[in-house]
Amino acid sequence: MTSTLHWLRNSSLVNWLEQHDHLLSDTDALLMSGVALNQLPPESPVELPVYARKQEADALDTALPDYVVVLKSDEQWVELVLSFQQQITW
């Protein structure tokens, strides 16, 4: 099965899931930035790994939710993107 990194930028995770959750497989992951990172729900609506760039998360006006959002340095972010067979930016 192909693994996909879904990079959400311009819509909230909850709104995106309402329209696109059927596209997710067990081997996929989510990368949050922009609007998506700023509007993370207080409880994780997915069992998949959720990632964010550390630099962007540190610049937020609010704290990240209590569930695990794995923060990646710029170098780790590049490695993360390259570790998936395909990437889709939303």
Solvent accessible surface area in square Angstrom, and as a share of the most:
residue,aa,sasa,rsa
1,M,183,0.82
2,T,66,0.38
3,S,20,0.13
4,T,7,0.04
5,L,1,0.01
6,H,3,0.01
7,W,57,0.20
8,L,0,0.00
9,R,104,0.38
10,N,111,0.57
11,S,39,0.25
12,S,12,0.08
13,L,0,0.00
14,V,65,0.37
15,N,79,0.40
16,W,7,0.03
17,L,20,0.10
18,E,132,0.59
19,Q,123,0.55
20,H,41,0.18
21,D,81,0.42
22,H,139,0.62
23,L,79,0.39
24,L,37,0.18
25,S,27,0.18
26,D,135,0.70
27,T,70,0.41
28,D,5,0.03
29,A,1,0.01
30,L,0,0.00
31,L,2,0.01
32,M,0,0.00
33,S,10,0.06
34,G,31,0.30
35,V,61,0.35
36,A,0,0.00
37,L,3,0.02
38,N,89,0.46
39,Q,100,0.44
40,L,22,0.11
41,P,19,0.12
42,P,110,0.69
43,E,138,0.62
44,S,43,0.28
45,P,64,0.40
46,V,23,0.13
47,E,179,0.80
48,L,26,0.13
49,P,62,0.39
50,V,4,0.02
51,Y,33,0.12
52,A,0,0.00
53,R,59,0.22
54,K,98,0.41
55,Q,118,0.53
56,E,42,0.19
57,A,11,0.08
58,D,95,0.49
59,A,81,0.62
60,L,29,0.14
61,D,148,0.77
62,T,94,0.54
63,A,97,0.75
64,L,47,0.23
65,P,30,0.19
66,D,150,0.78
67,Y,40,0.15
68,V,118,0.68
69,V,18,0.10
70,V,54,0.31
71,L,66,0.33
72,K,43,0.18
73,S,40,0.26
74,D,64,0.33
75,E,124,0.56
76,Q,85,0.38
77,W,59,0.21
78,V,71,0.41
79,E,114,0.51
80,L,14,0.07
81,V,32,0.19
82,L,138,0.69
83,S,80,0.51
84,F,29,0.12
85,Q,130,0.58
86,Q,82,0.37
87,Q,80,0.35
88,I,64,0.32
89,T,71,0.41
90,W,77,0.27
